[in-house]
């Protein structure tokens, strides 16, 4: 079974497999993103390598010569297939041209782990680990490891653990030959591998039952909030959603310059406080090739975006690849059924752009809002926009409140926006802006007085 990533500083060598469908700038940007992912885990990237292949599905994901090069960079600890004896291995090493590795890409130290910028099958993973003699990760393994470390709430931990076990289950291996055939009473018995897989299935079933219970609680809380205007921040990981939320809600939501700093949906009230209140939720960030199991596991978390009245698509405008990242966000939200909500594109981190760059982006995206979470004027502008959209969805109506109606004015002021008050002889004439639900509830209560 693939081992858990080491907590101490680890030297990582990154491998990119270029195929006819995955090459050029796309492969380069993806490898750079992988470097940020492994750095988030605390690894130190000491080099990168790439190889052109027709597909990533081959049994031997790397050619023999490339394996020899990488074996050299990992300390020659494994056995390269086809080079079992020392003489033939030396021949392969002699043929490998290490001078072709760019000088700024050559590791200063042997790599402790190798990370592939693609998904590997269990057999591919096992073959490469045997051949290199070091721990090997694929892209999904790295992402799941990051999610495992960053989950904080019970919901996130359950979701991540389910995704992790789904990933681990097909990669389980026999731990040793000695207990390979463990007999359970009479009969043929079960192997240790079979027992381990059954244990994982049982654990998955229990986790899913527990998650359903927690999700029902979350659904109940969302139902309670459904009468309020809700805004959801969505976007690529590290686009600055948490920093932006901290600015517009005055909260202490965690915001770090790392990938997946936020996994748990956080809900806060827009600040300065409005009447009625406007809620803002910060959702999990997205990434290219987000493992399907993680998308499925976080479906309930993304329900905050599904139920939102307004979606703020936050992008890091200083990142040249933000357009491709935005396509990823659209794809994931479409997968979870978020299509009809009102949207606004937020070109965040504008403080990192020149005036000319800002102008060019606004010409390209005229309906977007250029914003920096560090700029108070930008935060105020966004606050005003959100309040304006919320007000547009409200109904304005005049309410007659008798002086004898105790507590009604307090309820009105706590849940509605009062635009006008006229004190008459035996009543107060109040003009309010409110949701249709709150107005109907108020009228029903007044009829019972």
Buried (B, 14 or more C-beta within 10 A) or exposed (E): BBEEBEEEEBBBBBBBBBBEEBBEEBBBBBBBBBBBBBBBBBBBBBBBBBBEBEEBEEEBBBEBBBBBBBBBBBBBEBBBEEBEEEEEBEEBBEEBEEEEBEEEEEBEEBBBBBBBBBBBBBEBBBBBBEBBBBBBBBBBBBBBBBBBBBBEBEBBBBBBBBBBBBBBBEBBEBEEEEEEEEEEEEEEEBBBBEBBBEEBEEBBEEBEEBBEEBBEEBEEEBEEBEBBBBBBBBBBBBBBBBBBBBBBBBBEBBBEEBBBBBBBBBBBBBBEEBBBBBBBBBBBBBBBBBBEBBBBBBBBBBBBBBBBBBBBBBBBBBBEBBEBBBEBBBEBBEBBEBEEBEBBBBBBBBBEBEEEEBEEBBEEBEEBBBBBBBBEEBBEBBBEBBBEBBBEEBEEBEBEBEEEBEEBBEBBBEBBBBEEBEEEEEBBEBBBBBBEEBBEBBEEEBEEE
